[in-house]
Amino acid sequence: MASVKWLPILIFVLLFCESDGAKNYNHQKDYLWKFVKDGSHKLVGDNFDVHNTSFASSPTVLSCYYEYNRPPVDKVDAFLCTHLLFIGLCDIDSNNRLFFPNVNVARDVMRLKKTNPQLKILLTLTPRNQRISNIVLNRNLSAVAVRSITSYLRTNDFDGFDIDWEFPSWSSDAKPTDKNGLTSFLKMLRGSFRSGPKKLLLTMATSAPWTISEKAYDIPSLNKYLDFVNIMNYDFHDFSWYEPFTGYNAPLFAKPLEIWLLSRLNTAYSTLYWVENGMDRSKILCGIPTYGRGYTLLFSFLHSVYAPAIGPSKFGDGLNYSMICDEQRGGLGGYTLEWDDDAKVPYMHKGRQWLAYEDERSVSLKAQWIKEQGFAGAMVFDLASDDWQGSCSYNLFPLIKAINRVLFD
């Protein structure tokens, strides 16, 4: 019976600990079990100096995810990003074979390189866990996949390949063999990409929370075979039945009130975890979102971060920046605008609506921190969620332009 008194505390931890991409109860049990079982709340890196500027350098990469026709190719500024990650049309079929974008679609996207010959365009694979698990577990299937990927990229003038696998060895439908299988697959891709007259880039979108990263990746091997990792420093908080509270989508730093696992659900801790575990700073692209998250509050008078919520906002779960601007217009739309100077992010509330988002100030502070830490640069998800239509002002893509300005000016 003595352990029963700890149940409310454990439930509290469970409710508050959501991870990037962890969308079911089993993921939360992994957080909780690891925390209780082996004392891993004492992590290497708990004493990260997130404000250390001794590594400061000039970033070279601003990598942006782009889904075809969101926005239309003619509306994309070819000089906005140094690297474009073309996502949404590359997957694995039920026969364990990769399929790729239609050649005409690829040719349409490649028009951007005529405007900016320095732009690098990579194709992103977004596979189902079970199917890519099958491929990386089987050397013959891996070899077929590597040949087809390399052939398609070279034939259609892509500059490289990006893998968005969420997540090896971690997700409920993943396999324990994924971690080693991924390493072997990356080694094969690397060898193929380095042959021939044009060397292709190899990058990967990776988890932010350390609980996923520890289980999913052999980080020293990723450091060996990848050109860059795109650390997905967003979706740290999102409404669910096991997290019925407001939270920031992408806080830069922890708040003083956050303890234990909560103190690690932020950009600074998650990114420095990768450094601590073997990833070169020169290969890290720190993820910055252009979208936010919305909640419906339980009580309108409780509207701080971690206030109780009953569901997503009336606008839905994900919020693009144009929608935020639309809601702020007309005498600020009745919203109270707030700034959290600990987490370095804004939020706004009106009645029972509570919206956490990014603005030019918050993304600029993230970009400045990236420079101070000496990382290769930033990854942005995504073009479509920024204000590409001019809802906020005449300045199109204001968030990504703010990041670009801080990184490269």
N, C-alpha and C positions, 0 to 999 in steps of 0.2 A: 504493500500500500504506500510505502514511502515514495515510490516513483510517480504515483498519481499526481502529486502536487506539482510535478514538473510539466504535466500535460499542457496547461495553458501556455507556458513559455514555448514549448515545442510547436504548438499550433500557431503561436504568434510568428515564430521563425518561418514556418511553412508558408503562412499567408503572405509574408513579405518577400520571399525569396524567389523571384521569377527570373529566368535567364533568357538571353538572346536565343530565340528559336525554341525554347522549352515550353511547349504548349500542352502538356498533359500532366496528369497527377504523378505518373511514374518519375518524370524528371524532377519534380519537387521532392519526392521521396529520396532520390539520389542525393540531392542537396542535403537534406536533413540527416540521412543515414551517415553520410560522410562526416558531417559536422559532429555527430554524437559518437560515432564508432571509434574514430582514430585521432580525435583531437586536432583535426586539420584546420581548426580555426586559428592555429598558430602556423601561419604560412611563411615560407621564405618570401621576403618582399613586403611583409607587413610594415616594415619601416621604410618603404619607398619614399624618397624625397621627391615629391611630385613637382616641386618648384625649383629643382636643380637646373640651372641654365648652363652648366659647364660643357654640355654637349652641343650647344647651339651651332647650327650650320644652315646653309641655304638649301631648302628643299628643291627637288627637281621634277617631282611628279604630282599632278592633280588628275586622278583617275575617276571617271564618272560613268555610272551605269546608265544605259540607255535602252529602252524598249522600243521596238520599231513603231513609228508613227505616233509616239508619245514623247515629245511632239513630232509633227511631220518633219522629215529630213530638212526641208527648206527653212524650217524655223529654228534649226539647231545652229548655234554659233560655233563654227569650226575651230575657233581660237579660245574657246572657253576653258577647255580641259586639254591636258597634254596627251591623255590616254582615254579612249572611249571603250567601254566594256559593253558589247552588244549582247543583250540578255533576252531570253524568252522564247527562242526558236531553235534551241539545240537541246536534245534530250536523248533518252535511250528507250527503244521500243521493247515490246514483250519478248522479242527474240534476242535480246541483249546486243542489238546493233544500234549504233548512233545514227540519228538523223539530224540534218543540218538545214539552215535557212535556204529557201529557194534562191537559185542563182540570181534572178532578177532583183530580189530583195537585197541580197548581198551587194550587188552592183549599185543599187540605189544608195545604200549607206556609204559605200566607198566614194561616192561623189564628194563627200566632205574632205577627202584627202586631196582633191584637186584644188579646193579652196585653201587648204592648209597642208602642204606636203609633209610637214613635220608631225602631224597628228598620227598617233599610233592607235589602230583599231584592233581590238581583241574580241574573239568570240567566247561567250560564256556558256558553259554547260550547266544546266540545272536538273540533275538526275534524281529519280526516285531512289530511295535508299536501297531497296532490295535489288534493284537492277544494277546499280553500280557496284554493290557488294559482290554480285555474281561475277562481274567483269574483273575486279581487282583480285578476286580469289583464284581465278583461272588464268594461267599464263598465256594460253592460246587465245582466249577471248581478249585479254589485254593487248596482245600483239596485233590482233585484227583491229581493235579500237585505235591503237596508236597509229597504225598505217592509214586508217580512214581519216582520222583527225588531221594528220600531217598533210595528206593529199588535199583535203578540202581547203585547209588554210593556205597552202601554197598556190593552189589553182585559183583561188578567189582573192589573193593579195591581202590576206589578213596578216597582222603583225605578231599575232600570238594567240594564246588560249588561256582562258580563265575557268576555274572549276568552283562552282558554288554548291558544295555538298553539305547538307545540313541534317545530321552530322555523323561522321564516321564513329562507330562503336558506342554511340551515345543514345541516339534516338531509339524509340521503342521497337522500330522495325529494322534496326541496324544489327550488325554481327560483331562479335568480339574480334574476328579476324580483320576487320576493316582497317584498323590502325596500321598494321604491318602491310596489308594489301595496298593501302594508299601510298605508302612509302615506295613500294616496288613499282607501282604504276607511274608515279612521278619520275622515278629513275629512268624508266623506259621512255617516257615522253621527253625528258630532258635530253637523252641520247639522240632521239630522232630529231628533235628541234635544233640540235647543234650541228647536224649534218647538212650538207648542201650549201649553196652560195649565200642564202639569206638565213640568218639565225633567228628563230622565233622565240618570243617571250613566253614564259610560263608563270602564271600567277594563280592565287587561290583565295577565295573568300573564306575567312575563318571565324570561329566563334569569338566572342569577347569574354564571357564569364569563365573564370579559371576552372570551375568544376567541369565544364564541357571540354575545354582545351586540354586539360590534363589527361582526360580519358580518350580523347579523339585523335590527338596528334603526337607524333614523334617530332618535337620541335627542332632539334638539331638536324634531323634529316630534311625537314622542310626548308631549313636554312640552306642546306646544301644544294637542293634541287630546284627551288623556286627563285624567280627573280624578285618577286614581291609577294607579301601577304596583305590582303585587304581585310583588316580586322573590323568586324561589324559592331562598332560601338554604338548600338542603338537597340531598341526593344528591351531595354533593361526593366521597364515596367509597362504593364498593359493590363486592362481590366480582365479578370477571370473570376470564376467562383471561388478559387483559392487565393486570390489577391483582390478582395473587394475594397480597394483603397486607391486614391489618386497617387500618381507617381510620375516622375520625369522620364521621358523617352530616352534622353541622352545627356545626363548630367556630366559635366566635365570632372568635377571633384565630389568627394563625399561631404555630407553635412556633419557637423559635430554631433548631432543627435543620433546619427546612424552608427550602429555597432555591429560587430560580428559580420555576418554575411552581407548585410545591407551596405556596410562601408566599402564593399568591394564591387558593388554594382554601379560602376562609373567608368568613364573613358580613361582617366589617368591610371587607375589601378589595373584595369584589364590590359591596357597596352604595355605597361611596364612589366606585367607578369610575363609577357612574351619575351621581353628583353632579358629578364632574370633567368629564363629557361632556355636561352640559346639562340634567339633570333637577332641577327644583326640589325642595328638601328637603320642602316642603309637599305634594308629590305622591307621596312615597315611602312605601310600606308594606313594611317589612322582614319577610321571611318567617321563620317559626319553625315547625319540625315538632313534632308530638306523637308521632311514631313514631321508631323507631331501626333499626339495621342489625345483622345477626348473621353471624358467621363460625365456621367450624370450623378450628381451628389445625392446622398441620402438626406442631408439637411442643408439648406442654402446658407445657413449661418456658420457652418463648418466648411471652410473653403481653403485651408492650407494644404500643403503637400502631406500625404498620408491621411487625408480626410476620408471618412467612409463613403463609398460609392455603391450604386445599385446596378450599374451597367455602363456601356459605352455612351458617348454623347449623342445628342439627337442628330448629329451630322455623321454618325458612325464612329468607328474605332480610329481609322487613319485619317489624318487631316493634312491636306496640302497647303502650301503657303498662300496661294491665291485665295483660298477659302478664309484663312485667318485674316487676310487684309480686307476682304469683303465684310467680315463681321466687325472689324474695327472702324469701318467708315461710318460717317454720319454721326458725329459727336461721340466717336468711339463705340457706337452701337450699344451704349449702356454697360459695356464691360469694364470691369476694374482690371487694369493691367498691373501685374506684379513682376518683380525681379528678385530672384534668389541669388544673393551675392556669394553664398557658399558654393552652390552647385554651378553657378554662372549660366543660368538658363531662365527664360521668361515663362510666365503662364498667365492666364486671364480667366476671369469667372464672372458669370451673371446669373442670378437666380441659382438654379441647380446645375447649370452647365459649367464645366471646368475643363479648360483646354491647355495642354502643355505643348510647346512648339519651339522652333528655332527662329531667331531673327538675325539681322546683320551683326548685331553686337555679339550674340552668343557664338555664331559660327566664326567670327573674327577672333574671338578669344581662344577658341579651339585651334584655329590655324596658327595663332601666335604661340600657343603651347607646343604645337608640333615643331615649329621652328626652334624653339628653345631646347627641345629634347633631341634635336639632331636626327629626326626621322627623315625617310626619303620623301615623304609628302603626305597627301591626304587622299582618301577615297570618298566619293560622294554617292549616296543613294537617295534620290536619283534625279535625272533631268526633269522628268514629268512633274515631280512634286514641288519644284521651284516655280516661281511666278514667270512663266514663259509667255504669258498672254498680256501682261501689263496691267493686271488688276491692282497691284500695289502702287505703281507709278509708271512713268515712261521707261524706267530702267528695267529691261528684261533680265531674267535670271539673277535677281539681286543677291540671293544667298551665295550662289556659286561664284559670282563676280567678287563678292566680299572676300571669300576664301582665297581666290586667285590673287587678289590685290595684296593680301597680307603675306601669302607664301612667296610671291615673286617680286614684289616691289622693293 
